Amino acid sequence: MRFATIRTGDTLTAARIEGDRAVLVDATDAVDAYRRRDRLRDIGETDAGTAHYARVSPTPAHILCVGLNYRSHIRELRLPTPEYPTFFAKFASTLTGPRDTITLPRVSDHIDGEAELAVVVGRRLRRAGPREATEAIAGYTVANDLSMRDWQHRTTEALQGKVFDRSTPLGPLLVTPEEVDDARDLTITFSVDGVERQRGSTADLVFTPAQLLSYCSTFLTLEPGDVVLTGTPGRTPRAAGPLVPGQRLVTAIEGLGEAINPTAADPLPDTCPAWTERNSDTAMT
C-alpha cells in the first residue's frame, strides 16, 4: 500500500495513493492511515500528481540518522567498515515537505545534500530482534539530509550542521515493505538542476533497516511515526559544489517516488554575527 500526508488548506489529511488518484481517508497523516489501514473510511479524492504533499510523518518522537552505512561511501572516504552503526539525531522541526522550497541559511557557506532511504516505524518497539523489527516497519520513504558542512565540522559533534530548521525533506509516499521487497535493492539518486550527484543501491547498505531498528530499540523505545535515515551512498566527484539559491533538488528512490525541492535565499538578516565567525570575542559559558 501507498500512503501520503496531504495538505488541504491549513490542515493535514491522509491519503491512499492509487495510481493517479489520491483517495483522502479519515486519518490525520500517512502513519495514522497505515496503523488504521483495515478500518479507514474514504472521505474524498484529489489528483495524486497535483496534491500538496506534506512530510510523511509530521511529528515523530525520534529521528535517528546513520552515518557511514553504504559501502561506496565508506570506500570514498577510505575508512574501515564500522562494526556498529553510528547514529546522530534530528528533530521534528528539521523536517519539511517533499515539494517545499528549502530556504538556505545565510550563515552557512557550504550546504550539501545527501539522498537517504528513510524507514518509518509502525508500532512501538523495545529491545527487539531483527524479525520483530522487520514486522514493526510501517514503510519506506525518501529523505535528503541537507548538511551545513561548515557548521558540521566546527566541532567533533555533527549535530549543529544537521538540524537547521526545515532542511530535511521527507516523502512524498509511505510505501509498505511488501510493495518494494523490503527495500533490498532500490536505486537511489540525488541530482541538482538535472546533474546527478549521487547514485547507489540499497543493496549496498552495511546495516539493513531491520538491523538498525533492532539496534536502536536496545537503547531507545521507538514509537509509531519515528523515522530512521539509513545513510547515504557515495557521490560523483565532478558534480561537487555547495548548494545555492535558485536550484532544483531531486532526491529519488526507485518505487518510492521523488522529493523535488527548489532552493531559495534566506530572507532573514544575520542577527548573531559573532556566532558565524571563527574568532569571536563572545565568550561561551
Phi and psi in degrees as GROMACS dihedral restraints (atoms count N, CA, C in turn):
[ dihedral_restraints ]
;  ai    aj    ak    al  type     phi  dphi    fc
    3     4     5     6     1  -130.1    20    10
    4     5     6     7     1   123.9    20    10
    6     7     8     9     1  -121.1    20    10
    7     8     9    10     1   159.6    20    10
    9    10    11    12     1  -146.1    20    10
   10    11    12    13     1   159.0    20    10
   12    13    14    15     1  -105.5    20    10
   13    14    15    16     1   120.4    20    10
   15    16    17    18     1  -111.9    20    10
   16    17    18    19     1   136.3    20    10
   18    19    20    21     1   -84.8    20    10
   19    20    21    22     1   126.7    20    10
   21    22    23    24     1  -126.2    20    10
   22    23    24    25     1    97.6    20    10
   24    25    26    27     1    69.4    20    10
   25    26    27    28     1  -124.5    20    10
   27    28    29    30     1   -98.6    20    10
   28    29    30    31     1     9.0    20    10
   30    31    32    33     1  -119.9    20    10
   31    32    33    34     1   164.0    20    10
   33    34    35    36     1  -109.5    20    10
   34    35    36    37     1   140.3    20    10
   36    37    38    39     1  -137.7    20    10
   37    38    39    40     1   143.7    20    10
   39    40    41    42     1   -82.8    20    10
   40    41    42    43     1   153.7    20    10
   42    43    44    45     1  -139.7    20    10
   43    44    45    46     1   148.2    20    10
   45    46    47    48     1  -100.0    20    10
   46    47    48    49     1   123.1    20    10
   48    49    50    51     1   -92.3    20    10
   49    50    51    52     1   120.5    20    10
   51    52    53    54     1  -128.5    20    10
   52    53    54    55     1    92.8    20    10
   54    55    56    57     1    64.8    20    10
   55    56    57    58     1  -122.6    20    10
   57    58    59    60     1   -92.3    20    10
   58    59    60    61     1    11.7    20    10
   60    61    62    63     1  -109.4    20    10
   61    62    63    64     1   134.9    20    10
   63    64    65    66     1  -110.2    20    10
   64    65    66    67     1   102.9    20    10
   66    67    68    69     1   -86.4    20    10
   67    68    69    70     1   110.5    20    10
   69    70    71    72     1   -70.4    20    10
   70    71    72    73     1   138.7    20    10
   72    73    74    75     1  -129.5    20    10
   73    74    75    76     1   166.5    20    10
   75    76    77    78     1   -84.5    20    10
   76    77    78    79     1    62.3    20    10
   78    79    80    81     1  -139.2    20    10
   79    80    81    82     1   155.4    20    10
   81    82    83    84     1   -78.9    20    10
   82    83    84    85     1   -28.6    20    10
   84    85    86    87     1  -162.1    20    10
   85    86    87    88     1   179.1    20    10
   87    88    89    90     1   -62.2    20    10
   88    89    90    91     1   -38.4    20    10
   90    91    92    93     1   -68.2    20    10
   91    92    93    94     1   -42.6    20    10
   93    94    95    96     1   -60.9    20    10
   94    95    96    97     1   -40.9    20    10
   96    97    98    99     1   -63.4    20    10
   97    98    99   100     1   -42.4    20    10
   99   100   101   102     1   -60.3    20    10
  100   101   102   103     1   -45.1    20    10
  102   103   104   105     1   -68.1    20    10
  103   104   105   106     1   -24.6    20    10
  105   106   107   108     1  -113.4    20    10
  106   107   108   109     1    25.7    20    10
  108   109   110   111     1   -60.7    20    10
  109   110   111   112     1   -24.6    20    10
  111   112   113   114     1   -88.9    20    10
  112   113   114   115     1    -3.2    20    10
  114   115   116   117     1  -138.6    20    10
  115   116   117   118     1    31.6    20    10
  117   118   119   120     1   -79.2    20    10
  118   119   120   121     1   150.4    20    10
  120   121   122   123     1  -117.8    20    10
  121   122   123   124     1   128.9    20    10
  123   124   125   126     1   -72.4    20    10
  124   125   126   127     1   135.3    20    10
  126   127   128   129     1  -127.2    20    10
  127   128   129   130     1     3.4    20    10
  129   130   131   132     1   165.8    20    10
  130   131   132   133     1  -175.0    20    10
  132   133   134   135     1  -154.7    20    10
  133   134   135   136     1   147.4    20    10
  135   136   137   138     1  -145.1    20    10
  136   137   138   139     1   171.8    20    10
  138   139   140   141     1   -77.9    20    10
  139   140   141   142     1   125.8    20    10
  141   142   143   144     1   -65.8    20    10
  142   143   144   145     1   -28.4    20    10
  144   145   146   147     1   -73.9    20    10
  145   146   147   148     1   -26.1    20    10
  147   148   149   150     1  -112.8    20    10
  148   149   150   151     1     3.5    20    10
  150   151   152   153     1   -62.7    20    10
  151   152   153   154     1   151.1    20    10
  153   154   155   156     1   -93.1    20    10
  154   155   156   157     1    95.7    20    10
  156   157   158   159     1   -79.2    20    10
  157   158   159   160     1   132.5    20    10
  159   160   161   162     1  -100.9    20    10
  160   161   162   163     1   175.0    20    10
  162   163   164   165     1   -60.6    20    10
  163   164   165   166     1   139.2    20    10
  165   166   167   168     1   -57.1    20    10
  166   167   168   169     1   -48.6    20    10
  168   169   170   171     1  -111.1    20    10
  169   170   171   172     1   102.1    20    10
  171   172   173   174     1   -66.8    20    10
  172   173   174   175     1   -39.3    20    10
  174   175   176   177     1  -137.4    20    10
  175   176   177   178     1    66.6    20    10
  177   178   179   180     1   -66.3    20    10
  178   179   180   181     1   144.5    20    10
  180   181   182   183     1   -69.6    20    10
  181   182   183   184     1   -32.9    20    10
  183   184   185   186     1  -138.8    20    10
  184   185   186   187     1   138.3    20    10
  186   187   188   189     1  -125.9    20    10
  187   188   189   190     1   112.9    20    10
  189   190   191   192     1  -112.6    20    10
  190   191   192   193     1   137.7    20    10
  192   193   194   195     1  -126.1    20    10
  193   194   195   196     1   142.1    20    10
  195   196   197   198     1  -109.6    20    10
  196   197   198   199     1   133.2    20    10
  198   199   200   201     1  -100.4    20    10
  199   200   201   202     1   153.6    20    10
  201   202   203   204     1    53.1    20    10
  202   203   204   205     1    61.2    20    10
  204   205   206   207     1  -122.7    20    10
  205   206   207   208     1     1.8    20    10
  207   208   209   210     1  -111.5    20    10
  208   209   210   211     1   131.8    20    10
  210   211   212   213     1   -59.6    20    10
  211   212   213   214     1   -35.3    20    10
  213   214   215   216     1   -64.2    20    10
  214   215   216   217     1   -37.7    20    10
  216   217   218   219     1   -70.4    20    10
  217   218   219   220     1   -40.1    20    10
  219   220   221   222     1   -63.1    20    10
  220   221   222   223     1   -42.4    20    10
  222   223   224   225     1   -64.7    20    10
  223   224   225   226     1   -40.5    20    10
  225   226   227   228     1   -58.0    20    10
  226   227   228   229     1   -39.6    20    10
  228   229   230   231     1   -89.5    20    10
  229   230   231   232     1    -2.5    20    10
  231   232   233   234     1    56.4    20    10
  232   233   234   235     1    49.3    20    10
  234   235   236   237     1  -117.1    20    10
  235   236   237   238     1   157.0    20    10
  237   238   239   240     1   -72.8    20    10
  238   239   240   241     1   152.8    20    10
  240   241   242   243     1   -66.1    20    10
  241   242   243   244     1   127.1    20    10
  243   244   245   246     1   -69.3    20    10
  244   245   246   247     1   147.5    20    10
  246   247   248   249     1   -79.4    20    10
  247   248   249   250     1   -32.3    20    10
  249   250   251   252     1  -129.2    20    10
  250   251   252   253     1   152.1    20    10
  252   253   254   255     1   -68.2    20    10
  253   254   255   256     1   144.6    20    10
  255   256   257   258     1  -101.0    20    10
  256   257   258   259     1   122.4    20    10
  258   259   260   261     1  -113.4    20    10
  259   260   261   262     1   147.4    20    10
  261   262   263   264     1  -136.1    20    10
  262   263   264   265     1   170.2    20    10
  264   265   266   267     1  -116.7    20    10
  265   266   267   268     1   154.1    20    10
  267   268   269   270     1  -121.5    20    10
  268   269   270   271     1   179.5    20    10
  270   271   272   273     1  -126.7    20    10
  271   272   273   274     1   161.8    20    10
  273   274   275   276     1   -58.6    20    10
  274   275   276   277     1   -31.8    20    10
  276   277   278   279     1   -67.7    20    10
  277   278   279   280     1   -14.9    20    10
  279   280   281   282     1   -77.2    20    10
  280   281   282   283     1   -21.6    20    10
  282   283   284   285     1   -79.4    20    10
  283   284   285   286     1   153.7    20    10
  285   286   287   288     1  -146.7    20    10
  286   287   288   289     1   171.8    20    10
  288   289   290   291     1   -77.2    20    10
  289   290   291   292     1   160.1    20    10
  291   292   293   294     1   -77.4    20    10
  292   293   294   295     1    -0.3    20    10
  294   295   296   297     1  -126.4    20    10
  295   296   297   298     1     5.6    20    10
  297   298   299   300     1   -79.1    20    10
  298   299   300   301     1   151.2    20    10
  300   301   302   303     1   -73.3    20    10
  301   302   303   304     1   133.9    20    10
  303   304   305   306     1  -100.3    20    10
  304   305   306   307     1   117.9    20    10
  306   307   308   309     1   -82.6    20    10
  307   308   309   310     1   122.1    20    10
  309   310   311   312     1   -87.0    20    10
  310   311   312   313     1   119.2    20    10
  312   313   314   315     1   -63.8    20    10
  313   314   315   316     1   134.2    20    10
  315   316   317   318     1   -70.6    20    10
  316   317   318   319     1   -13.8    20    10
  318   319   320   321     1   -79.8    20    10
  319   320   321   322     1    -2.7    20    10
  321   322   323   324     1  -119.6    20    10
  322   323   324   325     1   136.6    20    10
  324   325   326   327     1  -105.5    20    10
  325   326   327   328     1    -1.4    20    10
  327   328   329   330     1  -141.8    20    10
  328   329   330   331     1    84.2    20    10
  330   331   332   333     1  -102.2    20    10
  331   332   333   334     1   131.0    20    10
  333   334   335   336     1  -130.2    20    10
  334   335   336   337     1   153.7    20    10
  336   337   338   339     1  -112.7    20    10
  337   338   339   340     1   152.3    20    10
  339   340   341   342     1  -141.7    20    10
  340   341   342   343     1   113.1    20    10
  342   343   344   345     1   -68.9    20    10
  343   344   345   346     1   136.1    20    10
  345   346   347   348     1  -144.2    20    10
  346   347   348   349     1   140.8    20    10
  348   349   350   351     1   -78.2    20    10
  349   350   351   352     1   125.9    20    10
  351   352   353   354     1  -108.5    20    10
  352   353   354   355     1   137.3    20    10
  354   355   356   357     1  -106.7    20    10
  355   356   357   358     1   132.0    20    10
  357   358   359   360     1  -110.4    20    10
  358   359   360   361     1   128.7    20    10
  360   361   362   363     1   -79.9    20    10
  361   362   363   364     1   136.5    20    10
  363   364   365   366     1  -103.5    20    10
  364   365   366   367     1   -16.7    20    10
  366   367   368   369     1  -154.6    20    10
  367   368   369   370     1   162.3    20    10
  369   370   371   372     1   -59.6    20    10
  370   371   372   373     1   139.5    20    10
  372   373   374   375     1  -138.4    20    10
  373   374   375   376     1   126.5    20    10
  375   376   377   378     1  -143.0    20    10
  376   377   378   379     1   121.8    20    10
  378   379   380   381     1    49.4    20    10
  379   380   381   382     1    54.9    20    10
  381   382   383   384     1   -98.6    20    10
  382   383   384   385     1   146.9    20    10
  384   385   386   387     1   -80.1    20    10
  385   386   387   388     1   171.3    20    10
  387   388   389   390     1   -56.7    20    10
  388   389   390   391     1   -37.9    20    10
  390   391   392   393     1   -66.3    20    10
  391   392   393   394     1   -46.9    20    10
  393   394   395   396     1   -63.8    20    10
  394   395   396   397     1   -37.8    20    10
  396   397   398   399     1   -63.5    20    10
  397   398   399   400     1   -41.6    20    10
  399   400   401   402     1   -58.6    20    10
  400   401   402   403     1   -43.7    20    10
  402   403   404   405     1   -69.8    20    10
  403   404   405   406     1   -17.6    20    10
  405   406   407   408     1   -90.2    20    10
  406   407   408   409     1    -2.7    20    10
  408   409   410   411     1   -78.3    20    10
  409   410   411   412     1   117.9    20    10
  411   412   413   414     1   -71.3    20    10
  412   413   414   415     1   -41.7    20    10
  414   415   416   417     1   171.5    20    10
  415   416   417   418     1  -170.4    20    10
  417   418   419   420     1  -123.5    20    10
  418   419   420   421     1   153.9    20    10
  420   421   422   423     1  -151.4    20    10
  421   422   423   424     1   178.5    20    10
  423   424   425   426     1   -96.6    20    10
  424   425   426   427     1   140.5    20    10
  426   427   428   429     1  -141.5    20    10
  427   428   429   430     1   157.4    20    10
  429   430   431   432     1  -133.3    20    10
  430   431   432   433     1   119.7    20    10
  432   433   434   435     1   -88.6    20    10
  433   434   435   436     1    78.8    20    10
  435   436   437   438     1   -62.8    20    10
  436   437   438   439     1   131.9    20    10
  438   439   440   441     1  -126.1    20    10
  439   440   441   442     1   133.0    20    10
  441   442   443   444     1   -90.4    20    10
  442   443   444   445     1    92.3    20    10
  444   445   446   447     1   -60.9    20    10
  445   446   447   448     1   -38.4    20    10
  447   448   449   450     1   -64.8    20    10
  448   449   450   451     1   -36.5    20    10
  450   451   452   453     1   -73.6    20    10
  451   452   453   454     1   -39.4    20    10
  453   454   455   456     1   -58.1    20    10
  454   455   456   457     1   -37.8    20    10
  456   457   458   459     1   -98.6    20    10
  457   458   459   460     1    11.2    20    10
  459   460   461   462     1   -65.3    20    10
  460   461   462   463     1   -34.5    20    10
  462   463   464   465     1  -134.3    20    10
  463   464   465   466     1  -179.0    20    10
  465   466   467   468     1   -76.7    20    10
  466   467   468   469     1   -11.7    20    10
  468   469   470   471     1   -98.5    20    10
  469   470   471   472     1   129.5    20    10
  471   472   473   474     1   -84.3    20    10
  472   473   474   475     1   -11.2    20    10
  474   475   476   477     1   -48.0    20    10
  475   476   477   478     1   -49.3    20    10
  477   478   479   480     1   -63.8    20    10
  478   479   480   481     1   -22.6    20    10
  480   481   482   483     1   -92.2    20    10
  481   482   483   484     1     0.2    20    10
  483   484   485   486     1  -117.1    20    10
  484   485   486   487     1    -6.7    20    10
  486   487   488   489     1  -123.5    20    10
  487   488   489   490     1    24.5    20    10
  489   490   491   492     1   -59.5    20    10
  490   491   492   493     1   144.3    20    10
  492   493   494   495     1   -55.5    20    10
  493   494   495   496     1   136.5    20    10
  495   496   497   498     1    52.1    20    10
  496   497   498   499     1    44.8    20    10
  498   499   500   501     1  -112.2    20    10
  499   500   501   502     1     0.8    20    10
  501   502   503   504     1  -126.9    20    10
  502   503   504   505     1    95.2    20    10
  504   505   506   507     1   -65.1    20    10
  505   506   507   508     1   143.0    20    10
  507   508   509   510     1  -139.8    20    10
  508   509   510   511     1   111.4    20    10
  510   511   512   513     1   136.5    20    10
  511   512   513   514     1  -170.7    20    10
  513   514   515   516     1   -89.6    20    10
  514   515   516   517     1   -20.8    20    10
  516   517   518   519     1  -117.9    20    10
  517   518   519   520     1   147.8    20    10
  519   520   521   522     1  -101.5    20    10
  520   521   522   523     1   109.5    20    10
  522   523   524   525     1  -108.2    20    10
  523   524   525   526     1   123.7    20    10
  525   526   527   528     1   -69.2    20    10
  526   527   528   529     1   152.6    20    10
  528   529   530   531     1   -55.8    20    10
  529   530   531   532     1   -38.3    20    10
  531   532   533   534     1   -67.5    20    10
  532   533   534   535     1   -19.2    20    10
  534   535   536   537     1   -73.0    20    10
  535   536   537   538     1   -25.2    20    10
  537   538   539   540     1  -130.6    20    10
  538   539   540   541     1    29.7    20    10
  540   541   542   543     1    51.1    20    10
  541   542   543   544     1    46.2    20    10
  543   544   545   546     1    56.7    20    10
  544   545   546   547     1    28.0    20    10
  546   547   548   549     1    57.9    20    10
  547   548   549   550     1    34.0    20    10
  549   550   551   552     1   -71.5    20    10
  550   551   552   553     1   -32.3    20    10
  552   553   554   555     1  -152.4    20    10
  553   554   555   556     1    74.6    20    10
  555   556   557   558     1  -112.4    20    10
  556   557   558   559     1   134.7    20    10
  558   559   560   561     1   -73.0    20    10
  559   560   561   562     1   134.4    20    10
  561   562   563   564     1  -127.4    20    10
  562   563   564   565     1   130.5    20    10
  564   565   566   567     1  -137.9    20    10
  565   566   567   568     1   157.6    20    10
  567   568   569   570     1  -138.8    20    10
  568   569   570   571     1   127.1    20    10
  570   571   572   573     1  -132.5    20    10
  571   572   573   574     1   153.3    20    10
  573   574   575   576     1  -125.3    20    10
  574   575   576   577     1   118.1    20    10
  576   577   578   579     1    52.0    20    10
  577   578   579   580     1    39.9    20    10
  579   580   581   582     1    83.1    20    10
  580   581   582   583     1    -3.7    20    10
  582   583   584   585     1   -98.5    20    10
  583   584   585   586     1   119.9    20    10
  585   586   587   588     1   -71.4    20    10
  586   587   588   589     1   130.4    20    10
  588   589   590   591     1  -109.2    20    10
  589   590   591   592     1   -23.5    20    10
  591   592   593   594     1  -144.1    20    10
  592   593   594   595     1   146.5    20    10
  594   595   596   597     1  -152.7    20    10
  595   596   597   598     1   130.1    20    10
  597   598   599   600     1  -159.1    20    10
  598   599   600   601     1  -172.3    20    10
  600   601   602   603     1  -136.8    20    10
  601   602   603   604     1   143.7    20    10
  603   604   605   606     1   -66.5    20    10
  604   605   606   607     1   -11.6    20    10
  606   607   608   609     1   -67.9    20    10
  607   608   609   610     1   -13.5    20    10
  609   610   611   612     1   -90.3    20    10
  610   611   612   613     1     0.2    20    10
  612   613   614   615     1   -65.0    20    10
  613   614   615   616     1   139.1    20    10
  615   616   617   618     1   -76.4    20    10
  616   617   618   619     1   -50.1    20    10
  618   619   620   621     1  -110.3    20    10
  619   620   621   622     1   125.9    20    10
  621   622   623   624     1   -74.5    20    10
  622   623   624   625     1   163.4    20    10
  624   625   626   627     1   -53.8    20    10
  625   626   627   628     1   -43.6    20    10
  627   628   629   630     1   -64.6    20    10
  628   629   630   631     1   -40.6    20    10
  630   631   632   633     1   -63.7    20    10
  631   632   633   634     1   -39.3    20    10
  633   634   635   636     1   -65.4    20    10
  634   635   636   637     1   -44.0    20    10
  636   637   638   639     1   -65.8    20    10
  637   638   639   640     1   -40.5    20    10
  639   640   641   642     1   -61.4    20    10
  640   641   642   643     1   -45.7    20    10
  642   643   644   645     1   -62.3    20    10
  643   644   645   646     1   -47.7    20    10
  645   646   647   648     1   -60.5    20    10
  646   647   648   649     1   -40.0    20    10
  648   649   650   651     1   -67.9    20    10
  649   650   651   652     1   -11.6    20    10
  651   652   653   654     1   -71.8    20    10
  652   653   654   655     1   -34.3    20    10
  654   655   656   657     1  -114.2    20    10
  655   656   657   658     1    -4.2    20    10
  657   658   659   660     1  -150.1    20    10
  658   659   660   661     1   133.3    20    10
  660   661   662   663     1   -77.2    20    10
  661   662   663   664     1   115.0    20    10
  663   664   665   666     1   -82.0    20    10
  664   665   666   667     1   140.4    20    10
  666   667   668   669     1  -114.2    20    10
  667   668   669   670     1   157.0    20    10
  669   670   671   672     1   -55.1    20    10
  670   671   672   673     1   132.9    20    10
  672   673   674   675     1    95.0    20    10
  673   674   675   676     1   -12.4    20    10
  675   676   677   678     1   -62.4    20    10
  676   677   678   679     1   152.1    20    10
  678   679   680   681     1  -126.0    20    10
  679   680   681   682     1   135.6    20    10
  681   682   683   684     1  -121.2    20    10
  682   683   684   685     1   117.9    20    10
  684   685   686   687     1   -87.6    20    10
  685   686   687   688     1   126.0    20    10
  687   688   689   690     1   -93.9    20    10
  688   689   690   691     1     6.7    20    10
  690   691   692   693     1   111.3    20    10
  691   692   693   694     1   175.6    20    10
  693   694   695   696     1  -131.0    20    10
  694   695   696   697     1   144.3    20    10
  696   697   698   699     1   -75.9    20    10
  697   698   699   700     1   177.0    20    10
  699   700   701   702     1   -65.1    20    10
  700   701   702   703     1   168.6    20    10
  702   703   704   705     1  -121.2    20    10
  703   704   705   706     1   167.6    20    10
  705   706   707   708     1   -89.2    20    10
  706   707   708   709     1   110.1    20    10
  708   709   710   711     1   -56.9    20    10
  709   710   711   712     1   -38.5    20    10
  711   712   713   714     1   -68.5    20    10
  712   713   714   715     1   -15.1    20    10
  714   715   716   717     1   -98.8    20    10
  715   716   717   718     1    14.0    20    10
  717   718   719   720     1   -69.9    20    10
  718   719   720   721     1   165.1    20    10
  720   721   722   723     1   137.9    20    10
  721   722   723   724     1   143.8    20    10
  723   724   725   726     1   -67.7    20    10
  724   725   726   727     1   152.2    20    10
  726   727   728   729     1   -73.4    20    10
  727   728   729   730     1   146.7    20    10
  729   730   731   732     1  -134.7    20    10
  730   731   732   733     1   162.7    20    10
  732   733   734   735     1   -60.6    20    10
  733   734   735   736     1   149.1    20    10
  735   736   737   738     1    90.2    20    10
  736   737   738   739     1     8.2    20    10
  738   739   740   741     1   -97.6    20    10
  739   740   741   742     1   167.1    20    10
  741   742   743   744     1  -120.9    20    10
  742   743   744   745     1   114.4    20    10
  744   745   746   747     1   -97.9    20    10
  745   746   747   748     1   130.4    20    10
  747   748   749   750     1  -126.1    20    10
  748   749   750   751     1   115.6    20    10
  750   751   752   753     1  -110.7    20    10
  751   752   753   754     1   121.2    20    10
  753   754   755   756     1  -131.9    20    10
  754   755   756   757     1   142.8    20    10
  756   757   758   759     1  -133.7    20    10
  757   758   759   760     1   130.4    20    10
  759   760   761   762     1   -51.4    20    10
  760   761   762   763     1   126.1    20    10
  762   763   764   765     1    83.2    20    10
  763   764   765   766     1   -11.1    20    10
  765   766   767   768     1  -112.9    20    10
  766   767   768   769     1   -10.7    20    10
  768   769   770   771     1    97.7    20    10
  769   770   771   772     1  -166.0    20    10
  771   772   773   774     1  -129.9    20    10
  772   773   774   775     1   139.4    20    10
  774   775   776   777     1   -96.8    20    10
  775   776   777   778     1   120.0    20    10
  777   778   779   780     1  -118.3    20    10
  778   779   780   781     1   107.9    20    10
  780   781   782   783     1  -127.4    20    10
  781   782   783   784     1   114.7    20    10
  783   784   785   786     1   -74.0    20    10
  784   785   786   787     1   154.4    20    10
  786   787   788   789     1  -108.3    20    10
  787   788   789   790     1   149.7    20    10
  789   790   791   792     1  -138.5    20    10
  790   791   792   793     1   159.8    20    10
  792   793   794   795     1   -73.7    20    10
  793   794   795   796     1   150.9    20    10
  795   796   797   798     1   -71.8    20    10
  796   797   798   799     1   119.3    20    10
  798   799   800   801     1   -80.8    20    10
  799   800   801   802     1   -10.1    20    10
  801   802   803   804     1   -89.2    20    10
  802   803   804   805     1   140.6    20    10
  804   805   806   807     1   -71.9    20    10
  805   806   807   808     1   158.4    20    10
  807   808   809   810     1   -79.1    20    10
  808   809   810   811     1   105.7    20    10
  810   811   812   813     1   -94.5    20    10
  811   812   813   814     1    -1.9    20    10
  813   814   815   816     1  -137.3    20    10
  814   815   816   817     1    66.0    20    10
  816   817   818   819     1   -60.5    20    10
  817   818   819   820     1   -25.9    20    10
  819   820   821   822     1   -60.5    20    10
  820   821   822   823     1   -31.8    20    10
  822   823   824   825     1   -79.9    20    10
  823   824   825   826     1   -16.1    20    10
  825   826   827   828     1   -91.3    20    10
  826   827   828   829     1    -6.6    20    10
  828   829   830   831     1  -103.7    20    10
  829   830   831   832     1   143.0    20    10
  831   832   833   834     1   -64.7    20    10
  832   833   834   835     1   -44.6    20    10
  834   835   836   837     1  -107.1    20    10
  835   836   837   838     1   103.0    20    10
  837   838   839   840     1  -118.9    20    10
  838   839   840   841     1   146.7    20    10
  840   841   842   843     1   -81.5    20    10
  841   842   843   844     1    -5.6    20    10
  843   844   845   846     1   -76.2    20    10
  844   845   846   847     1   126.0    20    10
  846   847   848   849     1   -88.6    20    10
  847   848   849   850     1   143.3    20    10
  849   850   851   852     1  -105.7    20    10
  850   851   852   853     1   138.2    20    10
